[in-house]
Amino acid sequence: MTRRVVITGLGIVSPIGVGKEAFWQGLMAGKNGMSDIDAFDTSEFPCRRGGQVRDFVPSQYLSAESLSRLGSVSQFAVAAAKMAVDDSRLNGHMEPERTSVAIGTTNGEAPVLEEYCTTWVKEGYQQIDPQLIVRYPMHLIPEQVALEFGAEGQVVMIPNACSAGNWAIGFGADLIRSDEADVVLAGGVDTLARGAFIGFNRSFAMAPEMCQPFDKNRKGLMPGEGAAVLVLEDLDQALRRGAHIYSEVAGYGVSCDTYHITGPDPAGRGAVDATMSALKTSDLRPEDIDYISAHGTGTKPNDRVETLATKKVFGDLAKRIPISSIKSMIGHSFGAASAIEAVACSMAIERGKIPPTINYHEPDPECDLDYVPNEAREHKVEALLSNAYAFGGNCTVLALRAMR
Amino acid sequence: MSKRVVITGLGILSPVGIGREAFWTSLINGQTGIKPITLFDTSELACKTAAEISDFDPRVVLPGMKTGMLYRTAQLSCAAAKLGLDDAGIELDAATKPRIGVMIGNTLGVMQSYSEFYRGTLERGYLAASPLDFANTIAITVAGYVSVMFGVSSFNCVISSGELSSLNAINYGASFVRRGKADMVLAGGVEVLSLESYLLNYLPKFLSGSTPGQREFCMPFGKERNGTVLGEAGAFVLLEDYEHAVARGANIYAELRGFGVSFDSHAFVESAPRSKGLTRAISLAAKRSGLLPEDIDYVSASANSSVVKDKAEADAIRNVFGSTTDRLHINAIKSMTGESFSASAGVQVCASALALREGVIPPTLNGYEQDPECNIPLFSESREVKIKSALISASAVTGLAGALVLSTPQ
């Protein structure tokens, strides 16, 4: 008998709210989380806006000792984990050897590396603070989370960029299914990094004002930041302790394009394959899917290819399945994105409502599905898919379903 | 019934040789790869040596491929993939490409490229930043370039867990073979030496010779050890479904058996690995292999001349193997290859697969006095001995410990 995996706790730091209730209210209200970035000087860049987290108070979640030890990225991750564990009411009930951590990211502690580089350029590398640089290696982020909760099982960072959250959840679910763990804290994290901000500015992939997924006049992505951690738990244990169950991790599909290192395959090969694989591993049929949480970055190629891939898999059904991108509200938080989307999806199943794609004004003939424009919608969700694609042609699809 | 997973190809670029044969010849002859550093200027540093892959030229290993734009980590990654596929005799065609996945252990892969990109923006303004250089700052491209260059499309993924990365990658990669998602997975680790990654270890004085007056010398389990000597490597194995390998008449090196991991938060806080975590990881790996400790013939240790870690590892081995420790064959190949971090366990896996197949175990490169506190048997000349099972141990300063068992397929 295969063990089943359920989600029993949610923790989130996002530009539209910290904590699941503030986040959900933001999603339902179609709140625009974009603002002028002031995490670093943006005055010389053509695009200066993004999804910056404004109301995160680290000391609400972290001890003074932890704060002195943690880089800013680890702070987001540990805080989100703390909210998730509190939400699951597992505090004090996690057996250390049966508890694991898997976190995804794109840039890890990039702010540490950037500070290191700044010292290097201004004063020479001999002046770099050894206590600063030892915080850089990205596997320290999940290790900090493990330390906080006494986890002694597998502890990994999966730096799979924009699909990292889905990978971390899939990895964690596998650990529970294979009886290596009973609880896994899985999620993703990234903060706004000046280097990445420059990179997207220079790649002409950034929108100047707002993120408009699937709109005809979409101009690109908006960088964001945040963290989400989900408590994954063995179903039997969750039932025994009477836990609140948001949803079940039904399966996950992975694949990759081999078309280009940054751009998607115009035919959507990897996206189609990952979707088919998600349906297969979760024993779901296309007609079972009630909602698709889109990768929906707001770039021309992504939204076109994602729409095409959805139509290839779902055929005539595609137009009847609502598909929305919360990146329209929170921007693209890279390694955190699909973990944050998994939180939104879990709450959509729990509450029977789906978040909108905001800033949607003019339909694009190439993007002709139901994107839940501008207004949240009451909609019963029994099963859903959450798409995430990344550089390297990396394609993932997570399948969640209501607990039955 | 779960599928069996075997190793049918080795793709290794190491400081003691590029390719399986050069690597193995150096190891069994006890030839070190530790030499004065040439990759960057050490005139202002107290430490001067490391184990570099000094003769690596991507144009030689990857003829006809456009690798000039890739950062060194991605170049090594693609080169290790190529050598692994060739060693396994895999023809890349429409039938095989969708059935091959890529699972790479790497932690610091973009440390140099991100730093160079970022320092460039500080020195020359942000317009100096090129979009292609930006792709080279994103860690997933270490695996992504392998998929794109070779057209292998089952999946690609990177795992970061420091010195454990390669073992995590091999274990997770194998799970995709077991569930039938892929027939083959290129799995292992890669890590390069750069001034950036060197400083990460040099400034906090983790390196041998970083304190004035110390001798700079890599001596795993040695009495006078005073820190590690860094290395670099690309070390992949081709994991394959056993039935698939047999059907195509593949040369099988070894079968993957059990894997165990443990995280010790106390060690994390103290930056001092204890034997507890590794003891548990080794026990778990043996148990999940269906083996008793006495069934294991050989332990490839991760000892790297670090004062605390080597002692903890020796203790862990004795904790698990008890009185049978003295009949074990144990070596620490980092005495020759240096500490290549995320790639290091991959290098150990390649060496162990060869030891199982060739019936020879490389020595711990010696010439120093063993620490009596590290009470395990070592040997200084390679040994000809038929072995059936090997355990690869890996432990990190941060408290992560892991072990993987390989066996000759029965």
Interface residues (C-beta under 8 A of the other chain):
Chain A: E44 F45 E97 T106 N107 G108 A110 L113 E114 Y116 C117 T118 W120 V121 Y125 Q126 I128 D129 P130 Q131 I133 V134 Y136 P137 M138 H139 L140 E143 A146 L147 G150 A151 E152 G153 Q154 V155 V156 M157 I158 P159 N160 A161 A164 W167 F171 D174 S178 R194 G195 A196 I198 G199 F200 N201 R202 S203 F204 V254 S255 C256 D257 T258 Y259 H260 I261 T262 R269 G270 D273 S277 T281 A390 F391 G392 G393 N394
Chain B: E44 K97 P98 V102 T107 L108 M111 Y114 S115 F117 Y118 R119 T121 L122 E123 G125 Y126 L127 A129 S130 P131 F134 A135 T137 I138 A139 I140 T141 A143 G144 Y145 S147 V148 F150 G151 V152 S153 S154 F155 N156 C157 V158 I159 S160 S161 G162 S165 N168 Y172 S175 R179 K181 L195 L199 L200 L203 P204 K205 V261 S262 F263 D264 S265 F268 V269 G277 R280 T398 G399 L400
